[in-house]
Amino acid sequence: MLRLYIANKNYSSWSMRPWVLLKQAGISFEEVMVRFGADPFTAQSSFKQAVLAVSPGGRVPVLVDDGFAVWDTLAIAEYLAEKFPEKLLWPQDAKARARARSVCAEMHSGFGALRSACPMNIEADLSQTGAIVWRDQAAVRSDVQRIVAMWTELLEQHQGPMLFGGFSIADAYFAPVCMRLKSYALPVPAHISAYINRVCALPAVKAWMDEALAEKDFVVFDEPYRVAR
């Protein structure tokens, strides 16, 4: 069976992508939770040591298939698309598939201002923080403007409800962005809010959110705006 190594559901946006993809596609896998703990990225931390045991990168997520490790969310997505072609994880049309890969790659390497200023935190109400970030950080406003333009174009072109019509890797990839926009209450148009609500209603996303809300960990390095839950 496939095993997916992830970190805390409340915080780990990278972990969320392949987990949601696997769950929503109905692909069986075993979840292996490696909690962040204190100073998780120091060489001797229990988190780092546990992940290094299965991946030389020492970061989550990691997909292990019969002893073979695949790390990095894009690599995991491509591996799953090739292993389970019947699941149609990428759009079938060649141009739509190329566009889906393009927007996932853009998310993978971009939107640094949004990710830095608004780390994923599903449990917290950070609307007041979001208002300050929105007021003071032009780069965050620029990132959100690009996301809104991208999603608008895709939803109009493919006639929703998801970015490419039906659920695809792209929706799993942007699920953590939906979490950020929601937690920080960043202003977006009504049709974008409607898409966020549809993503949150997906069974896999709802399951991830419910399990994130049930976590009791408070990870200090991922909590720049709070001192306690």
QUIURDA-V144046 format. One record per backbone hydrogen bond with DSSP energy under -0.5 kcal/mol. NH is the residue of the N-H (numbers start at 1). CO is the residue of the C=O. E is the energy in kcal/mol with one decimal. If there is no record, write none. Layout:
# QUIURDA-V144046
nh & co & e
NH & CO & E
NH & CO & E
This chain:
# QUIURDA-V144046
nh & co & e
2 & 28 & -0.5
3 & 64 & -2.3
4 & 30 & -2.9
5 & 3 & -0.6
5 & 62 & -3.2
6 & 4 & -0.5
6 & 32 & -2.5
11 & 8 & -0.7
12 & 8 & -2.9
13 & 11 & -1.4
16 & 12 & -1.6
17 & 13 & -1.1
18 & 14 & -0.7
19 & 15 & -1.5
20 & 16 & -2.7
21 & 17 & -2.2
22 & 18 & -2.8
23 & 19 & -2.6
24 & 20 & -2.9
25 & 21 & -1.9
26 & 22 & -0.7
26 & 23 & -1.0
27 & 22 & -2.5
28 & 26 & -0.5
30 & 2 & -3.2
31 & 29 & -0.5
32 & 4 & -2.9
33 & 31 & -0.5
34 & 6 & -3.2
34 & 32 & -0.5
35 & 33 & -0.6
40 & 37 & -0.5
42 & 39 & -1.5
45 & 42 & -1.6
48 & 40 & -0.5
49 & 45 & -2.4
50 & 46 & -2.2
51 & 47 & -2.2
52 & 48 & -2.6
53 & 49 & -1.0
54 & 51 & -1.8
55 & 51 & -2.1
58 & 55 & -1.0
61 & 5 & -0.7
62 & 5 & -1.4
63 & 70 & -3.2
64 & 3 & -3.1
64 & 62 & -0.5
65 & 63 & -0.5
65 & 68 & -3.0
66 & 64 & -0.6
68 & 65 & -1.7
69 & 67 & -0.6
70 & 63 & -3.2
72 & 61 & -1.0
76 & 72 & -2.5
77 & 73 & -2.4
78 & 74 & -2.5
79 & 75 & -2.4
80 & 76 & -2.5
81 & 77 & -2.3
82 & 78 & -2.0
83 & 79 & -2.3
84 & 80 & -2.5
85 & 82 & -0.6
87 & 84 & -1.9
88 & 85 & -1.4
97 & 93 & -2.8
98 & 94 & -2.3
99 & 95 & -2.3
100 & 96 & -2.6
101 & 97 & -2.3
102 & 98 & -2.1
103 & 99 & -2.5
104 & 100 & -2.0
105 & 101 & -2.4
106 & 102 & -2.3
107 & 103 & -2.0
108 & 104 & -2.4
109 & 105 & -2.0
110 & 106 & -1.7
115 & 111 & -2.1
116 & 112 & -2.4
117 & 113 & -2.7
118 & 114 & -2.2
122 & 10 & -1.5
126 & 124 & -0.8
126 & 183 & -1.9
130 & 126 & -2.8
131 & 127 & -2.0
132 & 128 & -1.5
133 & 129 & -2.8
134 & 130 & -2.9
135 & 131 & -1.9
136 & 132 & -2.5
137 & 133 & -2.5
138 & 136 & -0.8
140 & 137 & -0.5
141 & 137 & -1.7
142 & 138 & -2.3
143 & 139 & -2.2
144 & 140 & -2.5
145 & 141 & -2.3
146 & 142 & -2.1
147 & 143 & -2.2
148 & 144 & -2.9
149 & 145 & -2.3
150 & 146 & -2.6
151 & 147 & -3.0
152 & 148 & -2.4
153 & 149 & -2.2
154 & 150 & -2.3
155 & 151 & -2.9
156 & 152 & -2.3
157 & 153 & -2.5
158 & 154 & -2.6
159 & 155 & -0.9
160 & 155 & -0.7
162 & 165 & -2.3
164 & 166 & -0.6
165 & 162 & -1.6
166 & 164 & -1.3
169 & 89 & -2.5
171 & 168 & -0.6
172 & 168 & -1.5
173 & 169 & -2.6
174 & 170 & -1.8
175 & 171 & -0.7
175 & 172 & -0.5
178 & 174 & -2.0
179 & 175 & -1.8
180 & 176 & -2.0
181 & 177 & -2.8
182 & 178 & -2.0
183 & 179 & -3.0
184 & 180 & -2.4
185 & 182 & -0.6
186 & 181 & -1.3
192 & 189 & -0.7
193 & 189 & -2.2
194 & 190 & -2.2
195 & 191 & -1.4
196 & 192 & -2.5
197 & 193 & -2.3
198 & 194 & -2.0
199 & 195 & -2.5
200 & 196 & -2.6
201 & 197 & -1.3
202 & 198 & -0.6
202 & 199 & -1.2
206 & 202 & -3.1
207 & 203 & -2.3
208 & 204 & -2.2
209 & 205 & -2.7
210 & 206 & -2.8
211 & 207 & -2.2
212 & 208 & -2.2
213 & 209 & -2.6
214 & 210 & -1.1
215 & 211 & -0.7
215 & 212 & -0.9
220 & 218 & -0.8
222 & 219 & -1.3
223 & 220 & -2.0
226 & 223 & -0.7
